[in-house]
Amino acid sequence: MKSYKKDKYGIPIIGRDQVEDKAEEFLKYFNVSIYGEPTGTPLMDICTRMNSEFNIVFVFDQDLGISTQGKKILGRFQQKPRIIFIDSSLEKLSPRWRFTLCHELGHLVFHRNVDLVSAKAKDTDTEDDIDGESPPSQSRTNSDWMEWQAHAFSASILLPRLMVQKVVFDSIKELGLKIDFGPIYLDNQPCNQCNYGMIIHKLTELFGASKKAVEIRLKKLKLLVDVRDQNVEHIHSLLREG
């Protein structure tokens, strides 16, 4: 796989496009087609191969406990020996379980050699870490950067961009929709909300991802123009002026 410039702690200095490229390289290595008929990423098959080829151990039946901040720990990546833990409270193969596993795979891919002590970074992930998606900035900590990279990687292998794009454009064609304002235009009109609901349902079913994860992914890939909040603000403004 490609290597990237790293900081003094071993954290890759990469942006979203590079994370996408790395995710596609990862999927291709495990013979997951990102061009064919859209389907869910075969995570259990990937885990089996990672165990046999790289001696990566996966543990899914342990209670990982609570963080020092009082948050439930959902996942953990141990560097030496390399072990990925997913908390036993998560239903196996559920959207939350799948996203958490992909998140930990992101830590394995990008952070397996990071000096966690010097970087003042942790090796556990709570719900806040798994759900967090704030873009990194110069003011963020090393842990923030690492969580952002793992989160972006998770979305990229759970919802491969080329497959997602194919489903969206095939759905638009089937529904006979126009794309004047973007691939998916979502406002407060019932017809647009109905069409959006059908596309979202198709994506969640195909890829085994949550509605929230799919919606965020569509926005990041610029496949969703969501003006619902703008419409509400406009109405509020008119009422105030009245």
Secondary structure, 3 states (H helix, E strand, C coil): CCCCCECCCCCECCCHHHHHHHHHHHHHHCCCCCCCCCCCCCHHHHHHHHHHHHCCEEEEEECCCECCCCCEEEEEEECCCCEEEEECCCCCCCHHHHHHHHHHHHHHHHHCCCCHHHHCCCCEEEHHHHHCCCCCCCCCCHHHHHHHHHHHHHHHHHCCHHHHHHHHHHHHHHHCCCCCCCCEEECCCHHHHHHHHHHHHHHHHHHCCCHHHHHHHHHHCCCEEECHHHHHHHHHHHHHHC
